[in-house]
């Protein structure tokens, strides 16, 4: 059994593929990397914890600096490219 897209609709999902990869991490670790079931689940848990801890920094940054200031900085950096 492969975790690759099974048809054109699955292949054309774009950014949703990343979410599918996160949800299917134990299967990917087990089938592609060849790890045992328990180690695959453990690594998937660590992956989820890393995503959770990584989301705390932007939440703190948005609360500290403010949405408008961050949006203006984004607009400025976008305008500097063009």
N, C-alpha and C positions, 0 to 999 in steps of 0.2 A: 504494500500500500504506500503510495507516494503522497506527500503533502503539497505537491505542485498543483497549480490551478487545473481544474478538470475540464473547463470549457472556456469559450471566449468571454462570456459574461463575467466569470470569476477573474479572468486575466485583466479585464478593463476596469476593475473597481478602483484603481488608483490608490489613494491614501488609506482606504479601508484595509488594504493588504497588511499594513503594519499592525493594526488591531488584531487581525486574524493570526498574525505571527505571535503576538503576545499571548493570545488565548490558547494557541496550539503549541506553546513552548515545550510542555512535557513530551508531546508526541514527537516534535522535531528533535529534541535531545535524545529521545529513546531510539528513534528509527534512523536518523541521519548520523548522529554522533556515535551511537552505539552504547549509551550509558544505561545503567539499570533503571528500573521503574522508580525506585525510591530516590535515587540520586537525581533523576530528572525532575521529580516533584520538588525536591529540596532546592535545586537550582532555579526552578520556576518561582518558588517562593521568595528566594533572594532577589530575583529579577523584579518581582512585584514590590518588594520593600524598597529597592533602589529607585523605582519610579515614584513611589509615594514620597520618599525623602527628597527626591529631586523636585517635586512639585511644591515643597514648602518654601523654597527660596523665592520663586516668583510670587507666591502669595504674600510673603513678607515684603518683597520689593514693591509690589503694587500698593499695599497698605501704607508703606513708609513714604514713598515718593508721590503716589497719586496717579490715577489713570490719565488725567489730562496731560501731565508733564511727560509721562512715558509715551503717550500718543504723539505729542509735539516733537519729541526726540525722534520717534520713528518717521514722522513726516519729513523732518529735517534730513535725516540720513537717506531717505528715499529720494528727496529732491537733489541731494548732492551727487547722487549717481547719475541722474539725468540732467 
